[in-house]
Amino acid sequence: TLDEQAEPVFNLLLAYFSDSENEFNLYSNWVPHVGSLKLSKGILLVGDYGVGKSLMMNLFGRNTKQCFQNVSAKYISEEWKRVGVTTIFEENHKLPVNDLVHFGQPELGLCIDDLGAESEKNSFGNRSNVIGDLIETRYNSGVWGKCLHGTTNLDAEGLKSFYGPRVTSRMKEIFNIIVYKGKDRRG
């Protein structure tokens, strides 16, 4: 059941993933957000613990416009520590031709779940803010838009403190930053 705070976010995401500009513009007036909202940007859901950000993005992972996988920032960082590269996340995954599960889409996008929950990692003596580097790599290569999304518990200042001003400036350009309010729905 959607409560009064979840319903507008759900409707906005439904319009976004349906590529319905009129409805997207309508619902954008009902949802708190940072900066301008555009269909060409990805989604970054920002909110407190337990409000349902990950669940909401999981609901839309398989959609007819651009499917994506939801992968935790911690997992991506641990893989970098283990292997030393994030190559498997720097680009979209290629999908088999005529993959009906993903509506015949050629690539699978990425939703980085829980941005800011990871720690800096060491791999073979190199220290790195893995997710910040991954976001910069995708930004520089143009692999974002409807194929790069995220969730976080951090507000604007928290993101800036964790990733630095360079990465957060790019986040504003590549993400529709949507504030998802509500109480902890896990209890």
C-alpha positions in Angstrom: 0.0 0.0 0.0 1.3 3.4 -0.9 1.0 6.1 1.7 0.7 9.8 1.0 4.4 10.3 0.8 5.2 7.3 -1.4 2.4 7.7 -3.9 3.7 10.9 -5.5 7.2 9.4 -5.8 5.7 6.2 -7.3 3.6 8.2 -9.8 6.6 10.4 -10.8 8.8 7.3 -11.4 6.0 5.6 -13.3 5.7 8.6 -15.6 9.5 8.7 -15.9 9.9 5.1 -16.8 7.0 5.3 -19.2 8.6 8.3 -20.9 5.5 10.3 -20.4 6.6 13.9 -20.4 3.3 15.5 -19.5 2.7 13.3 -16.5 6.4 13.5 -15.5 6.1 17.4 -15.5 2.8 17.2 -13.6 4.1 14.9 -10.8 7.4 16.7 -10.5 5.4 19.6 -9.0 4.2 17.3 -6.2 7.5 15.7 -5.2 10.4 17.6 -3.5 13.5 17.7 -5.6 16.8 19.4 -6.1 17.4 21.3 -9.4 15.5 20.8 -12.6 13.9 17.4 -13.5 14.3 16.1 -17.0 13.5 12.8 -18.7 17.0 12.7 -20.1 18.6 12.3 -16.6 18.8 9.3 -14.4 17.1 9.1 -11.0 18.7 9.6 -7.6 16.3 8.9 -4.7 17.4 10.7 -1.5 15.8 9.9 1.9 16.1 8.5 5.4 16.8 4.9 6.3 13.9 2.6 5.6 11.6 4.9 3.6 11.7 2.5 0.6 14.1 3.9 -1.8 15.7 0.6 -2.8 12.3 -1.1 -3.0 10.9 1.7 -5.2 13.9 1.4 -7.6 13.6 -2.4 -7.6 10.0 -2.0 -8.7 11.1 -0.2 -11.9 14.2 -2.2 -12.7 12.4 -4.0 -15.5 10.7 -1.4 -17.6 10.1 -1.1 -21.3 12.4 1.9 -21.8 15.6 1.0 -20.1 16.0 -2.0 -17.7 18.7 -1.7 -15.0 20.2 -3.9 -12.3 20.2 -2.7 -8.7 23.7 -3.2 -7.1 24.8 -2.0 -3.7 27.7 0.5 -3.5 29.3 -1.7 -0.9 29.3 -4.7 -3.3 30.8 -2.6 -6.2 33.5 -1.4 -3.8 34.3 -4.9 -2.5 34.5 -6.2 -6.1 37.0 -3.4 -6.8 39.0 -4.4 -3.7 39.0 -8.0 -4.8 39.7 -7.6 -8.5 41.2 -4.1 -8.7 38.9 -2.7 -11.4 35.3 -1.7 -11.8 35.1 -2.5 -15.5 32.0 -4.6 -15.1 30.2 -1.6 -13.8 31.7 1.2 -16.0 29.5 0.3 -18.9 26.1 -1.2 -19.3 25.9 -5.0 -19.5 25.3 -6.3 -23.0 22.1 -8.4 -23.2 21.5 -11.3 -25.5 19.6 -10.4 -28.7 15.8 -10.8 -28.3 16.1 -11.1 -24.5 12.4 -11.0 -23.7 12.9 -10.7 -20.0 14.4 -7.2 -20.7 12.0 -6.4 -23.5 14.6 -6.9 -26.2 16.8 -4.1 -24.9 20.5 -4.4 -26.0 21.9 -3.2 -22.6 21.2 -3.4 -18.9 21.7 -0.2 -17.0 22.8 0.3 -13.4 21.3 1.6 -10.2 23.9 2.1 -7.5 22.1 1.4 -4.3 23.0 3.1 -1.0 25.5 5.7 -2.3 27.8 6.8 0.6 27.4 3.5 2.6 30.7 2.2 1.1 34.1 3.0 2.4 37.3 3.9 0.5 39.1 0.8 -0.6 42.7 -0.3 -1.1 43.5 -2.7 -3.9 47.1 -3.7 -4.7 48.3 -0.6 -2.7 46.0 1.9 -4.5 43.4 3.8 -2.4 40.2 4.9 -4.1 36.7 6.3 -3.6 35.4 3.6 -6.0 31.9 4.9 -6.5 33.0 8.5 -7.0 35.5 7.2 -9.6 32.8 5.1 -11.2 30.4 8.0 -11.5 33.1 10.1 -13.0 34.0 7.4 -15.5 30.3 7.0 -16.6 30.0 10.8 -16.7 33.0 11.2 -19.0 32.0 8.4 -21.3 28.4 9.5 -21.5 27.0 6.2 -20.0 24.2 7.7 -17.9 20.8 9.1 -18.6 18.1 6.5 -18.2 20.7 3.8 -17.7 22.3 5.2 -14.5 20.4 5.6 -11.2 21.1 5.6 -7.5 19.7 5.7 -4.0 21.3 7.4 -0.9 20.6 8.3 2.7 22.9 11.3 2.4 21.6 14.8 1.8 23.4 17.3 -0.5 26.0 18.3 2.1 26.6 14.6 3.0 27.2 13.7 -0.6 29.5 16.7 -1.1 31.5 15.7 2.1 31.7 12.0 1.0 32.4 12.3 -2.7 33.8 15.9 -3.0 32.5 18.9 -4.9 33.6 17.6 -8.4 31.6 14.4 -8.3 28.5 16.0 -6.6 28.5 18.7 -9.3 28.4 16.0 -11.9 25.7 14.2 -10.0 23.5 17.3 -10.3 23.9 17.1 -14.1 23.3 13.4 -14.5 20.6 12.7 -11.9 17.1 13.9 -11.2 17.6 14.3 -7.4 14.3 13.4 -5.8 13.7 13.7 -2.1 11.7 10.7 -0.8 10.3 11.6 2.6 8.6 9.3 5.1 9.0 7.3 8.2 10.9 4.0 8.4 8.5 1.6 6.7 10.4 -1.5 7.8 8.9 -1.7 11.3 
